[in-house]
Amino acid sequence: MNVLFDANVLISYLLISEKEGTIVTVVEAGFKNKYQLHLPQEVIKEVQEKITKKEYLAQRISQSAVEKFVEALCAIAIIPSNINDQIPEIGRDFKDDYLLAYGIVGECDYLVTGDDDLLVLKQVENLGIVTPSEFLEIIKEK
């Protein structure tokens, strides 16, 4: 099973201090080989930029925690080549269309996100768009 996470899920993982719950479980399932993570450079960049630029996040997540997390993810993930072609506008928020493109090109089964602009789509081609809670149920069924 091939999976792509939106940056908001990865940032949420870093914000959780007790390291338990749905988001922790679904992210850490990747380290246990429950799925194959696809991690485009754009997602890594978005995580790093949001944490650096948003004061709320910068105060709660250290740069070293971000670096260690990204390094650990990169060790288990497929890092696809950058998509340089024009990305079609599909969703309500066109800034998110790159995620759909990587999911489709990478033949991912799921895009896991908390973004309502993506979740409203439910599916694009063979890419299911699910919440972390929905993905946890999928993992449990496999």
The first five atom37 places (N, CA, C, CB, O) and aatype in JSON, in Angstrom:
{
  "aatype": [12, 2, 19, 10, 13, 3, 0, 2, 19, 10, 9, 15, 18, 10, 10, 9, 15, 6, 11, 6, 7, 16, 9, 19, 16, 19, 19, 6, 0, 7, 13, 11, 2, 11, 18, 5, 10, 8, 10, 14, 5, 6, 19, 9, 11, 6, 19, 5, 6, 11, 9, 16, 11, 11, 6, 18, 10, 0, 5, 1, 9, 15, 5, 15, 0, 19, 6, 11, 13, 19, 6, 0, 10, 4, 0, 9, 0, 9, 9, 14, 15, 2, 9, 2, 3, 5, 9, 14, 6, 9, 7, 1, 3, 13, 11, 3, 3, 18, 10, 10, 0, 18, 7, 9, 19, 7, 6, 4, 3, 18, 10, 19, 16, 7, 3, 3, 3, 10, 10, 19, 10, 11, 5, 19, 6, 2, 10, 7, 9, 19, 16, 14, 15, 6, 13, 10, 6, 9, 9, 11, 6, 11],
  "atom_mask": [
    [1, 1, 1, 1, 1],
    [1, 1, 1, 1, 1],
    [1, 1, 1, 1, 1],
    [1, 1, 1, 1, 1],
    [1, 1, 1, 1, 1],
    [1, 1, 1, 1, 1],
    [1, 1, 1, 1, 1],
    [1, 1, 1, 1, 1],
    [1, 1, 1, 1, 1],
    [1, 1, 1, 1, 1],
    [1, 1, 1, 1, 1],
    [1, 1, 1, 1, 1],
    [1, 1, 1, 1, 1],
    [1, 1, 1, 1, 1],
    [1, 1, 1, 1, 1],
    [1, 1, 1, 1, 1],
    [1, 1, 1, 1, 1],
    [1, 1, 1, 1, 1],
    [1, 1, 1, 1, 1],
    [1, 1, 1, 1, 1],
    [1, 1, 1, 0, 1],
    [1, 1, 1, 1, 1],
    [1, 1, 1, 1, 1],
    [1, 1, 1, 1, 1],
    [1, 1, 1, 1, 1],
    [1, 1, 1, 1, 1],
    [1, 1, 1, 1, 1],
    [1, 1, 1, 1, 1],
    [1, 1, 1, 1, 1],
    [1, 1, 1, 0, 1],
    [1, 1, 1, 1, 1],
    [1, 1, 1, 1, 1],
    [1, 1, 1, 1, 1],
    [1, 1, 1, 1, 1],
    [1, 1, 1, 1, 1],
    [1, 1, 1, 1, 1],
    [1, 1, 1, 1, 1],
    [1, 1, 1, 1, 1],
    [1, 1, 1, 1, 1],
    [1, 1, 1, 1, 1],
    [1, 1, 1, 1, 1],
    [1, 1, 1, 1, 1],
    [1, 1, 1, 1, 1],
    [1, 1, 1, 1, 1],
    [1, 1, 1, 1, 1],
    [1, 1, 1, 1, 1],
    [1, 1, 1, 1, 1],
    [1, 1, 1, 1, 1],
    [1, 1, 1, 1, 1],
    [1, 1, 1, 1, 1],
    [1, 1, 1, 1, 1],
    [1, 1, 1, 1, 1],
    [1, 1, 1, 1, 1],
    [1, 1, 1, 1, 1],
    [1, 1, 1, 1, 1],
    [1, 1, 1, 1, 1],
    [1, 1, 1, 1, 1],
    [1, 1, 1, 1, 1],
    [1, 1, 1, 1, 1],
    [1, 1, 1, 1, 1],
    [1, 1, 1, 1, 1],
    [1, 1, 1, 1, 1],
    [1, 1, 1, 1, 1],
    [1, 1, 1, 1, 1],
    [1, 1, 1, 1, 1],
    [1, 1, 1, 1, 1],
    [1, 1, 1, 1, 1],
    [1, 1, 1, 1, 1],
    [1, 1, 1, 1, 1],
    [1, 1, 1, 1, 1],
    [1, 1, 1, 1, 1],
    [1, 1, 1, 1, 1],
    [1, 1, 1, 1, 1],
    [1, 1, 1, 1, 1],
    [1, 1, 1, 1, 1],
    [1, 1, 1, 1, 1],
    [1, 1, 1, 1, 1],
    [1, 1, 1, 1, 1],
    [1, 1, 1, 1, 1],
    [1, 1, 1, 1, 1],
    [1, 1, 1, 1, 1],
    [1, 1, 1, 1, 1],
    [1, 1, 1, 1, 1],
    [1, 1, 1, 1, 1],
    [1, 1, 1, 1, 1],
    [1, 1, 1, 1, 1],
    [1, 1, 1, 1, 1],
    [1, 1, 1, 1, 1],
    [1, 1, 1, 1, 1],
    [1, 1, 1, 1, 1],
    [1, 1, 1, 0, 1],
    [1, 1, 1, 1, 1],
    [1, 1, 1, 1, 1],
    [1, 1, 1, 1, 1],
    [1, 1, 1, 1, 1],
    [1, 1, 1, 1, 1],
    [1, 1, 1, 1, 1],
    [1, 1, 1, 1, 1],
    [1, 1, 1, 1, 1],
    [1, 1, 1, 1, 1],
    [1, 1, 1, 1, 1],
    [1, 1, 1, 1, 1],
    [1, 1, 1, 0, 1],
    [1, 1, 1, 1, 1],
    [1, 1, 1, 1, 1],
    [1, 1, 1, 0, 1],
    [1, 1, 1, 1, 1],
    [1, 1, 1, 1, 1],
    [1, 1, 1, 1, 1],
    [1, 1, 1, 1, 1],
    [1, 1, 1, 1, 1],
    [1, 1, 1, 1, 1],
    [1, 1, 1, 1, 1],
    [1, 1, 1, 0, 1],
    [1, 1, 1, 1, 1],
    [1, 1, 1, 1, 1],
    [1, 1, 1, 1, 1],
    [1, 1, 1, 1, 1],
    [1, 1, 1, 1, 1],
    [1, 1, 1, 1, 1],
    [1, 1, 1, 1, 1],
    [1, 1, 1, 1, 1],
    [1, 1, 1, 1, 1],
    [1, 1, 1, 1, 1],
    [1, 1, 1, 1, 1],
    [1, 1, 1, 1, 1],
    [1, 1, 1, 1, 1],
    [1, 1, 1, 0, 1],
    [1, 1, 1, 1, 1],
    [1, 1, 1, 1, 1],
    [1, 1, 1, 1, 1],
    [1, 1, 1, 1, 1],
    [1, 1, 1, 1, 1],
    [1, 1, 1, 1, 1],
    [1, 1, 1, 1, 1],
    [1, 1, 1, 1, 1],
    [1, 1, 1, 1, 1],
    [1, 1, 1, 1, 1],
    [1, 1, 1, 1, 1],
    [1, 1, 1, 1, 1],
    [1, 1, 1, 1, 1],
    [1, 1, 1, 1, 1]
  ],
  "atom_positions": [
    [[0.85, -1.17, 0.0], [0.0, 0.0, 0.0], [0.9, 1.24, 0.0], [-0.97, -0.01, 1.23], [1.77, 1.39, 0.86]],
    [[0.69, 2.1, -0.97], [1.46, 3.34, -1.12], [0.67, 4.51, -0.57], [1.83, 3.59, -2.61], [-0.51, 4.68, -0.88]],
    [[1.34, 5.33, 0.26], [0.66, 6.39, 1.0], [1.46, 7.68, 0.93], [0.43, 5.98, 2.46], [2.69, 7.68, 0.95]],
    [[0.71, 8.78, 0.83], [1.28, 10.12, 0.82], [0.62, 10.91, 1.95], [1.08, 10.83, -0.57], [-0.61, 10.91, 2.06]],
    [[1.41, 11.57, 2.77], [0.87, 12.42, 3.84], [0.96, 13.88, 3.45], [1.62, 12.18, 5.17], [1.94, 14.32, 2.85]],
    [[-0.09, 14.62, 3.78], [-0.07, 16.07, 3.65], [0.83, 16.6, 4.77], [-1.52, 16.68, 3.72], [0.97, 15.97, 5.82]],
    [[1.43, 17.75, 4.54], [2.32, 18.35, 5.54], [1.59, 18.59, 6.87], [2.88, 19.67, 5.02], [2.22, 18.52, 7.92]],
    [[0.29, 18.86, 6.83], [-0.43, 19.13, 8.07], [-0.45, 17.94, 9.01], [-1.84, 19.56, 7.77], [-0.46, 18.11, 10.23]],
    [[-0.44, 16.74, 8.47], [-0.41, 15.53, 9.31], [0.97, 15.39, 9.95], [-0.76, 14.27, 8.47], [1.08, 15.06, 11.13]],
    [[2.0, 15.63, 9.17], [3.37, 15.5, 9.7], [3.65, 16.56, 10.75], [4.39, 15.61, 8.55], [4.31, 16.28, 11.76]],
    [[3.17, 17.78, 10.53], [3.34, 18.84, 11.53], [2.57, 18.49, 12.8], [2.88, 20.21, 10.97], [3.07, 18.7, 13.9]],
    [[1.38, 17.96, 12.65], [0.59, 17.55, 13.82], [1.33, 16.48, 14.62], [-0.79, 17.02, 13.38], [1.32, 16.51, 15.85]],
    [[1.97, 15.56, 13.92], [2.77, 14.53, 14.61], [3.84, 15.18, 15.48], [3.42, 13.56, 13.58], [4.05, 14.79, 16.63]],
    [[4.52, 16.17, 14.93], [5.59, 16.84, 15.68], [5.05, 17.65, 16.86], [6.37, 17.76, 14.75], [5.78, 17.86, 17.83]],
    [[3.82, 18.09, 16.8], [3.22, 18.87, 17.89], [2.78, 18.01, 19.07], [2.05, 19.65, 17.36], [2.62, 18.51, 20.18]],
    [[2.57, 16.73, 18.82], [2.04, 15.85, 19.87], [3.18, 15.42, 20.79], [1.33, 14.62, 19.25], [4.1, 14.72, 20.37]],
    [[3.1, 15.83, 22.03], [4.19, 15.55, 22.96], [4.08, 14.16, 23.59], [4.21, 16.6, 24.06], [5.11, 13.54, 23.85]],
    [[2.88, 13.67, 23.84], [2.74, 12.38, 24.52], [2.96, 11.17, 23.58], [1.37, 12.28, 25.15], [3.03, 10.03, 24.04]],
    [[3.06, 11.44, 22.29], [3.33, 10.42, 21.28], [2.38, 9.23, 21.36], [4.76, 9.94, 21.4], [2.79, 8.07, 21.38]],
    [[1.1, 9.57, 21.42], [0.06, 8.54, 21.31], [-1.13, 9.16, 20.6], [-0.34, 7.98, 22.72], [-1.24, 10.38, 20.49]],
    [[-2.01, 8.32, 20.14], [-3.19, 8.8, 19.43], [-3.15, 8.43, 17.96], [0.0, 0.0, 0.0], [-2.22, 7.78, 17.49]],
    [[-4.19, 8.86, 17.26], [-4.39, 8.47, 15.87], [-3.24, 8.9, 14.96], [-5.68, 9.05, 15.36], [-2.7, 8.08, 14.22]],
    [[-2.87, 10.17, 15.01], [-1.83, 10.66, 14.1], [-0.5, 9.96, 14.39], [-1.67, 12.19, 14.24], [0.21, 9.57, 13.46]],
    [[-0.17, 9.8, 15.64], [1.07, 9.11, 16.0], [1.03, 7.67, 15.48], [1.29, 9.11, 17.54], [2.01, 7.19, 14.91]],
    [[-0.09, 7.01, 15.67], [-0.22, 5.61, 15.24], [-0.05, 5.47, 13.73], [-1.57, 5.05, 15.67], [0.65, 4.58, 13.26]],
    [[-0.71, 6.35, 12.95], [-0.63, 6.19, 11.5], [0.74, 6.57, 10.95], [-1.7, 7.03, 10.82], [1.22, 5.93, 10.02]],
    [[1.37, 7.59, 11.52], [2.71, 7.96, 11.05], [3.71, 6.86, 11.41], [3.16, 9.32, 11.66], [4.51, 6.44, 10.58]],
    [[3.65, 6.4, 12.65], [4.62, 5.38, 13.09], [4.4, 4.02, 12.43], [4.56, 5.22, 14.59], [5.31, 3.2, 12.4]],
    [[3.2, 3.78, 11.91], [2.96, 2.54, 11.17], [3.87, 2.45, 9.94], [1.48, 2.45, 10.74], [4.21, 1.36, 9.5]],
    [[4.26, 3.59, 9.4], [5.19, 3.61, 8.27], [6.56, 3.09, 8.66], [0.0, 0.0, 0.0], [7.24, 2.44, 7.86]],
    [[6.97, 3.39, 9.88], [8.26, 2.89, 10.37], [8.21, 1.39, 10.64], [8.67, 3.64, 11.64], [9.24, 0.73, 10.75]],
    [[6.99, 0.85, 10.75], [6.79, -0.59, 10.99], [6.43, -1.32, 9.7], [5.7, -0.81, 12.03], [5.97, -2.46, 9.73]],
    [[6.65, -0.66, 8.56], [6.42, -1.25, 7.24], [4.98, -1.66, 6.99], [7.3, -2.44, 7.06], [4.73, -2.64, 6.28]],
    [[4.02, -0.93, 7.56], [2.6, -1.22, 7.32], [2.16, -0.63, 5.98], [1.73, -0.66, 8.46], [1.11, -1.02, 5.45]],
    [[2.94, 0.28, 5.45], [2.68, 0.9, 4.14], [3.99, 1.48, 3.63], [1.57, 2.0, 4.24], [4.96, 1.61, 4.38]],
    [[4.01, 1.83, 2.35], [5.18, 2.48, 1.75], [4.88, 3.97, 1.66], [5.51, 1.88, 0.35], [3.96, 4.39, 0.96]],
    [[5.66, 4.76, 2.36], [5.49, 6.2, 2.38], [6.13, 6.82, 1.14], [6.09, 6.81, 3.65], [7.25, 6.48, 0.77]],
    [[5.4, 7.74, 0.51], [5.93, 8.56, -0.58], [6.08, 9.97, 0.0], [4.99, 8.54, -1.87], [5.13, 10.51, 0.58]],
    [[7.25, 10.55, -0.14], [7.55, 11.82, 0.5], [8.21, 12.77, -0.5], [8.47, 11.62, 1.73], [9.44, 12.82, -0.59]],
    [[7.39, 13.53, -1.24], [7.95, 14.5, -2.19], [8.74, 15.59, -1.48], [6.82, 15.13, -3.03], [8.44, 15.95, -0.34]],
    [[9.74, 16.11, -2.16], [10.54, 17.21, -1.61], [9.66, 18.4, -1.23], [11.6, 17.64, -2.61], [9.95, 19.11, -0.27]],
    [[8.59, 18.62, -1.99], [7.71, 19.75, -1.7], [7.03, 19.62, -0.34], [6.65, 19.86, -2.78], [6.8, 20.62, 0.34]],
    [[6.71, 18.39, 0.07], [6.1, 18.18, 1.39], [7.13, 18.46, 2.48], [5.54, 16.73, 1.51], [6.82, 19.1, 3.48]],
    [[8.34, 17.97, 2.28], [9.41, 18.23, 3.25], [9.62, 19.74, 3.39], [10.75, 17.54, 2.82], [9.72, 20.27, 4.5]],
    [[9.68, 20.41, 2.26], [9.89, 21.87, 2.26], [8.74, 22.58, 2.96], [10.05, 22.39, 0.82], [8.97, 23.52, 3.73]],
    [[7.51, 22.16, 2.7], [6.35, 22.79, 3.32], [6.38, 22.61, 4.85], [5.05, 22.2, 2.75], [6.08, 23.55, 5.59]],
    [[6.73, 21.42, 5.31], [6.84, 21.18, 6.75], [7.88, 22.12, 7.36], [7.23, 19.71, 7.04], [7.61, 22.8, 8.35]],
    [[9.05, 22.16, 6.76], [10.13, 22.99, 7.29], [9.77, 24.47, 7.27], [11.4, 22.77, 6.49], [10.02, 25.18, 8.24]],
    [[9.18, 24.95, 6.17], [8.85, 26.36, 6.05], [7.75, 26.78, 7.01], [8.42, 26.67, 4.63], [7.84, 27.83, 7.64]],
    [[6.71, 25.97, 7.13], [5.61, 26.33, 8.04], [6.09, 26.4, 9.48], [4.46, 25.33, 7.92], [5.7, 27.3, 10.23]],
    [[6.93, 25.46, 9.87], [7.43, 25.47, 11.24], [8.34, 26.66, 11.49], [8.17, 24.16, 11.56], [8.32, 27.24, 12.57]],
    [[9.12, 27.03, 10.52], [10.03, 28.16, 10.66], [9.27, 29.49, 10.64], [11.07, 28.15, 9.55], [9.58, 30.39, 11.43]],
    [[8.29, 29.62, 9.76], [7.62, 30.91, 9.55], [6.46, 31.18, 10.5], [7.13, 30.98, 8.15], [6.14, 32.34, 10.77]],
    [[5.83, 30.15, 11.0], [4.7, 30.38, 11.91], [5.22, 30.35, 13.35], [3.58, 29.3, 11.7], [5.68, 29.32, 13.84]],
    [[5.13, 31.48, 14.0], [5.68, 31.62, 15.35], [5.12, 30.57, 16.3], [5.38, 33.01, 15.88], [5.87, 30.0, 17.1]],
    [[3.82, 30.31, 16.22], [3.19, 29.3, 17.07], [3.91, 27.96, 16.96], [1.7, 29.15, 16.69], [4.17, 27.3, 17.96]],
    [[4.22, 27.56, 15.73], [4.9, 26.28, 15.51], [6.37, 26.34, 15.9], [4.77, 25.86, 14.06], [6.9, 25.42, 16.51]],
    [[7.02, 27.44, 15.55], [8.45, 27.59, 15.84], [8.72, 27.54, 17.34], [8.98, 28.91, 15.27], [9.77, 27.06, 17.76]],
    [[7.79, 28.01, 18.14], [7.96, 27.99, 19.6], [7.77, 26.59, 20.17], [6.98, 28.95, 20.25], [8.27, 26.29, 21.25]],
    [[7.06, 25.73, 19.47], [6.71, 24.41, 19.99], [7.51, 23.25, 19.39], [5.27, 24.16, 19.76], [7.59, 22.17, 19.97]],
    [[8.1, 23.5, 18.24], [8.84, 22.43, 17.55], [10.25, 22.94, 17.26], [8.12, 21.98, 16.23], [10.42, 23.93, 16.55]],
    [[11.24, 22.26, 17.81], [12.62, 22.7, 17.6], [13.1, 22.3, 16.2], [13.56, 22.1, 18.67], [12.62, 21.34, 15.61]],
    [[14.05, 23.07, 15.7], [14.64, 22.76, 14.4], [15.3, 21.38, 14.42], [15.67, 23.83, 14.0], [15.25, 20.65, 13.42]],
    [[15.91, 21.03, 15.53], [16.56, 19.71, 15.6], [15.52, 18.59, 15.54], [17.4, 19.59, 16.89], [15.78, 17.54, 14.95]],
    [[14.35, 18.8, 16.15], [13.29, 17.79, 16.07], [12.8, 17.63, 14.63], [12.11, 18.18, 16.99], [12.56, 16.52, 14.17]],
    [[12.67, 18.75, 13.94], [12.25, 18.7, 12.53], [13.29, 17.96, 11.71], [12.03, 20.14, 11.97], [12.94, 17.09, 10.92]],
    [[14.55, 18.3, 11.89], [15.63, 17.66, 11.12], [15.68, 16.16, 11.38], [16.97, 18.3, 11.46], [15.82, 15.38, 10.44]],
    [[15.57, 15.75, 12.63], [15.61, 14.32, 12.97], [14.41, 13.58, 12.37], [15.63, 14.12, 14.5], [14.54, 12.47, 11.84]],
    [[13.25, 14.21, 12.45], [12.03, 13.6, 11.91], [12.13, 13.45, 10.4], [10.8, 14.44, 12.28], [11.82, 12.38, 9.86]],
    [[12.54, 14.5, 9.71], [12.67, 14.45, 8.26], [13.7, 13.39, 7.86], [13.07, 15.84, 7.7], [13.5, 12.64, 6.9]],
    [[14.79, 13.34, 8.57], [15.83, 12.33, 8.29], [15.27, 10.92, 8.46], [17.05, 12.53, 9.22], [15.53, 10.05, 7.64]],
    [[14.5, 10.7, 9.53], [13.92, 9.37, 9.77], [12.91, 9.03, 8.67], [13.24, 9.32, 11.16], [12.87, 7.89, 8.2]],
    [[12.09, 10.0, 8.27], [11.13, 9.75, 7.19], [11.83, 9.43, 5.88], [10.22, 10.96, 7.02], [11.44, 8.51, 5.17]],
    [[12.86, 10.2, 5.57], [13.59, 9.99, 4.31], [14.24, 8.61, 4.26], [14.65, 11.08, 4.13], [14.42, 8.05, 3.18]],
    [[14.59, 8.07, 5.42], [15.22, 6.76, 5.47], [14.26, 5.64, 5.08], [15.76, 6.49, 6.87], [14.69, 4.59, 4.6]],
    [[12.97, 5.86, 5.26], [11.99, 4.8, 4.95], [11.14, 5.1, 3.72], [11.09, 4.58, 6.13], [10.44, 4.22, 3.22]],
    [[11.2, 6.32, 3.23], [10.27, 6.76, 2.19], [10.85, 6.66, 0.79], [9.85, 8.17, 2.44], [12.06, 6.62, 0.58]],
    [[9.94, 6.61, -0.16], [10.28, 6.83, -1.56], [10.23, 8.34, -1.77], [9.28, 6.05, -2.55], [9.22, 8.97, -1.48]],
    [[11.32, 8.9, -2.26], [11.39, 10.32, -2.56], [11.25, 10.45, -4.08], [12.73, 10.98, -2.02], [12.22, 10.22, -4.81]],
    [[10.06, 10.81, -4.55], [9.87, 10.86, -6.01], [10.61, 12.03, -6.65], [8.39, 10.95, -6.34], [10.93, 13.02, -5.99]],
    [[10.87, 11.89, -7.93], [11.43, 13.0, -8.69], [10.43, 14.13, -8.72], [11.81, 12.56, -10.13], [9.22, 13.91, -8.68]],
    [[10.95, 15.34, -8.79], [10.07, 16.51, -8.85], [9.23, 16.48, -10.12], [10.89, 17.81, -8.8], [9.7, 16.07, -11.18]],
    [[7.99, 16.9, -10.0], [7.11, 17.06, -11.15], [7.33, 18.46, -11.7], [5.6, 16.81, -10.78], [7.03, 19.45, -11.03]],
    [[7.86, 18.54, -12.9], [8.16, 19.84, -13.49], [7.1, 20.29, -14.49], [9.5, 19.79, -14.17], [7.11, 21.44, -14.92]],
    [[6.2, 19.39, -14.85], [5.13, 19.72, -15.79], [4.07, 20.56, -15.09], [4.51, 18.44, -16.39], [4.02, 20.63, -13.86]],
    [[3.24, 21.2, -15.88], [2.11, 21.94, -15.34], [1.19, 20.97, -14.61], [1.34, 22.69, -16.47], [0.82, 19.94, -15.16]],
    [[0.84, 21.29, -13.37], [-0.04, 20.44, -12.58], [-1.48, 20.92, -12.79], [0.35, 20.47, -11.07], [-1.78, 22.09, -12.6]],
    [[-2.37, 20.0, -13.18], [-3.76, 20.4, -13.43], [-4.43, 20.9, -12.15], [-4.56, 19.23, -14.01], [-4.14, 20.41, -11.05]],
    [[-5.31, 21.87, -12.3], [-6.07, 22.41, -11.17], [-7.29, 21.52, -10.96], [-6.49, 23.9, -11.41], [-8.17, 21.42, -11.82]],
    [[-7.33, 20.87, -9.81], [-8.4, 19.91, -9.53], [-9.2, 20.33, -8.29], [-7.81, 18.51, -9.33], [-10.43, 20.36, -8.33]],
    [[-8.5, 20.64, -7.22], [-9.15, 20.91, -5.95], [-9.64, 22.34, -5.79], [0.0, 0.0, 0.0], [-9.46, 23.18, -6.67]],
    [[-10.27, 22.6, -4.63], [-10.76, 23.95, -4.32], [-9.61, 24.9, -4.04], [-11.7, 23.91, -3.12], [-9.7, 26.09, -4.35]],
    [[-8.53, 24.38, -3.46], [-7.35, 25.19, -3.17], [-6.23, 24.68, -4.08], [-6.94, 25.11, -1.64], [-5.66, 23.61, -3.84]],
    [[-5.92, 25.44, -5.11], [-4.98, 24.98, -6.13], [-3.57, 24.77, -5.58], [-4.93, 25.96, -7.26], [-2.76, 24.09, -6.21]],
    [[-3.26, 25.35, -4.41], [-1.94, 25.12, -3.8], [-1.76, 23.66, -3.39], [-1.75, 26.02, -2.59], [-0.63, 23.19, -3.23]],
    [[-2.87, 22.94, -3.23], [-2.8, 21.54, -2.8], [-2.75, 20.55, -3.97], [-3.98, 21.22, -1.93], [-2.56, 19.35, -3.76]],
    [[-2.92, 21.05, -5.18], [-2.98, 20.14, -6.32], [-1.69, 19.35, -6.53], [-3.29, 20.93, -7.57], [-1.71, 18.27, -7.12]],
    [[-0.57, 19.88, -6.05], [0.68, 19.13, -6.2], [0.61, 17.8, -5.45], [1.87, 19.97, -5.69], [1.2, 16.81, -5.89]],
    [[-0.11, 17.77, -4.34], [-0.25, 16.52, -3.59], [-1.02, 15.49, -4.4], [-0.96, 16.76, -2.25], [-0.67, 14.31, -4.43]],
    [[-2.07, 15.94, -5.05], [-2.85, 15.04, -5.9], [-1.99, 14.5, -7.04], [-4.09, 15.75, -6.45], [-2.04, 13.32, -7.38]],
    [[-1.2, 15.39, -7.64], [-0.34, 14.99, -8.75], [0.68, 13.93, -8.3], [0.4, 16.21, -9.33], [0.86, 12.92, -8.98]],
    [[1.33, 14.17, -7.17], [2.31, 13.18, -6.68], [1.63, 11.87, -6.3], [3.06, 13.73, -5.47], [2.18, 10.79, -6.52]],
    [[0.44, 11.96, -5.75], [-0.29, 10.75, -5.4], [-0.64, 9.92, -6.62], [0.0, 0.0, 0.0], [-0.52, 8.7, -6.61]],
    [[-1.08, 10.6, -7.67], [-1.46, 9.9, -8.9], [-0.23, 9.36, -9.63], [-2.25, 10.84, -9.82], [-0.19, 8.19, -10.0]],
    [[0.77, 10.21, -9.83], [1.99, 9.78, -10.53], [2.69, 8.65, -9.77], [2.95, 10.98, -10.72], [3.22, 7.72, -10.38]],
    [[2.7, 8.74, -8.44], [3.35, 7.72, -7.62], [2.51, 6.49, -7.38], [0.0, 0.0, 0.0], [2.9, 5.59, -6.65]],
    [[1.33, 6.46, -8.01], [0.39, 5.34, -7.87], [0.11, 5.04, -6.39], [0.94, 4.08, -8.56], [0.09, 3.89, -5.97]],
    [[-0.1, 6.12, -5.63], [-0.44, 5.97, -4.22], [-1.89, 5.53, -4.08], [-0.19, 7.29, -3.46], [-2.75, 5.86, -4.9]],
    [[-2.12, 4.77, -3.04], [-3.48, 4.33, -2.75], [-4.23, 5.39, -1.95], [-3.45, 3.0, -1.98], [-5.44, 5.56, -2.11]],
    [[-3.49, 6.1, -1.08], [-4.14, 7.07, -0.2], [-3.3, 8.33, -0.03], [-4.4, 6.45, 1.16], [-2.07, 8.29, 0.01]],
    [[-4.01, 9.45, 0.07], [-3.47, 10.72, 0.52], [-4.13, 10.96, 1.88], [-3.75, 11.91, -0.51], [-5.35, 11.05, 1.97]],
    [[-3.32, 11.06, 2.93], [-3.83, 11.27, 4.28], [-3.68, 12.75, 4.62], [-3.09, 10.36, 5.32], [-2.58, 13.29, 4.57]],
    [[-4.8, 13.38, 4.96], [-4.8, 14.82, 5.18], [-5.88, 15.23, 6.17], [-5.01, 15.55, 3.86], [-6.84, 14.49, 6.42]],
    [[-5.71, 16.4, 6.72], [-6.75, 17.01, 7.54], [-7.36, 18.21, 6.84], [0.0, 0.0, 0.0], [-8.16, 18.93, 7.43]],
    [[-7.0, 18.43, 5.6], [-7.41, 19.6, 4.83], [-8.77, 19.35, 4.17], [-6.34, 19.94, 3.76], [-8.91, 18.49, 3.3]],
    [[-9.77, 20.13, 4.59], [-11.12, 19.97, 4.04], [-11.18, 20.2, 2.54], [-12.08, 20.91, 4.73], [-12.01, 19.59, 1.86]],
    [[-10.31, 21.07, 2.01], [-10.3, 21.32, 0.57], [-9.91, 20.08, -0.21], [-9.35, 22.46, 0.24], [-10.31, 19.92, -1.37]],
    [[-9.13, 19.2, 0.39], [-8.78, 17.94, -0.25], [-9.78, 16.84, 0.1], [-7.37, 17.51, 0.17], [-10.17, 16.05, -0.75]],
    [[-10.19, 16.8, 1.36], [-11.09, 15.73, 1.81], [-12.42, 15.73, 1.07], [-11.34, 15.87, 3.3], [-13.01, 14.68, 0.85]],
    [[-12.89, 16.91, 0.67], [-14.16, 17.01, -0.05], [-14.1, 16.23, -1.38], [-14.51, 18.48, -0.31], [-15.14, 15.81, -1.89]],
    [[-12.93, 16.04, -1.92], [-12.78, 15.32, -3.19], [-13.01, 13.82, -3.03], [-11.39, 15.57, -3.77], [-13.49, 13.17, -3.96]],
    [[-12.68, 13.27, -1.88], [-12.81, 11.85, -1.54], [-11.92, 10.92, -2.38], [-14.25, 11.43, -1.7], [-11.26, 10.04, -1.83]],
    [[-11.89, 11.12, -3.67], [-11.06, 10.29, -4.54], [-10.78, 11.03, -5.83], [-11.75, 8.93, -4.83], [-11.65, 11.7, -6.38]],
    [[-9.53, 10.9, -6.31], [-9.14, 11.42, -7.6], [-8.41, 10.29, -8.3], [-8.24, 12.73, -7.48], [-7.36, 9.82, -7.85]],
    [[-8.98, 9.85, -9.41], [-8.51, 8.65, -10.11], [-8.47, 7.52, -9.09], [-7.1, 8.88, -10.77], [-9.5, 7.23, -8.47]],
    [[-7.33, 6.86, -8.89], [-7.24, 5.74, -7.94], [-6.76, 6.17, -6.56], [-6.33, 4.68, -8.48], [-6.51, 5.32, -5.7]],
    [[-6.62, 7.46, -6.34], [-6.1, 7.99, -5.08], [-7.25, 8.31, -4.13], [-5.25, 9.26, -5.33], [-8.03, 9.23, -4.36]],
    [[-7.35, 7.53, -3.05], [-8.33, 7.81, -2.02], [-7.82, 8.92, -1.12], [0.0, 0.0, 0.0], [-6.64, 8.93, -0.76]],
    [[-8.67, 9.85, -0.74], [-8.27, 10.97, 0.1], [-9.0, 10.81, 1.43], [-8.6, 12.37, -0.57], [-10.23, 10.89, 1.49]],
    [[-8.22, 10.57, 2.49], [-8.79, 10.19, 3.78], [-8.2, 10.98, 4.93], [-8.59, 8.7, 4.01], [-7.11, 11.55, 4.82]],
    [[-8.93, 11.01, 6.03], [-8.43, 11.62, 7.27], [-7.49, 10.63, 7.95], [-9.61, 12.02, 8.22], [-7.48, 9.45, 7.61]],
    [[-6.7, 11.1, 8.92], [-5.89, 10.16, 9.69], [-6.74, 9.07, 10.36], [-5.09, 10.91, 10.75], [-6.32, 7.91, 10.41]],
    [[-7.91, 9.42, 10.87], [-8.78, 8.43, 11.52], [-9.25, 7.36, 10.53], [-10.0, 9.11, 12.15], [-9.26, 6.17, 10.84]],
    [[-9.63, 7.8, 9.34], [-10.05, 6.84, 8.31], [-8.88, 5.95, 7.91], [-10.6, 7.58, 7.08], [-9.06, 4.75, 7.69]],
    [[-7.69, 6.54, 7.81], [-6.52, 5.74, 7.43], [-6.17, 4.74, 8.53], [-5.32, 6.64, 7.15], [-5.73, 3.63, 8.23]],
    [[-6.36, 5.11, 9.77], [-6.11, 4.17, 10.87], [-7.01, 2.94, 10.73], [-6.35, 4.85, 12.24], [-6.56, 1.82, 10.94]],
    [[-8.26, 3.14, 10.37], [-9.18, 2.02, 10.17], [-8.72, 1.14, 9.0], [-10.62, 2.53, 9.92], [-8.83, -0.08, 9.05]],
    [[-8.2, 1.77, 7.96], [-7.69, 1.03, 6.79], [-6.51, 0.16, 7.21], [-7.27, 2.0, 5.66], [-6.42, -1.01, 6.83]],
    [[-5.61, 0.74, 7.99], [-4.43, 0.0, 8.48], [-4.88, -1.2, 9.33], [-3.49, 0.93, 9.3], [-4.34, -2.29, 9.18]],
    [[-5.84, -0.99, 10.19], [-6.33, -2.06, 11.07], [-6.93, -3.21, 10.28], [-7.37, -1.5, 12.05], [-6.82, -4.37, 10.67]],
    [[-7.57, -2.88, 9.13], [-8.2, -3.9, 8.3], [-7.19, -4.74, 7.52], [-9.17, -3.26, 7.35], [-7.48, -5.87, 7.15]],
    [[-6.01, -4.19, 7.27], [-5.0, -4.89, 6.46], [-4.23, -5.89, 7.29], [-4.04, -3.89, 5.83], [-3.34, -6.57, 6.77]]
  ]
}
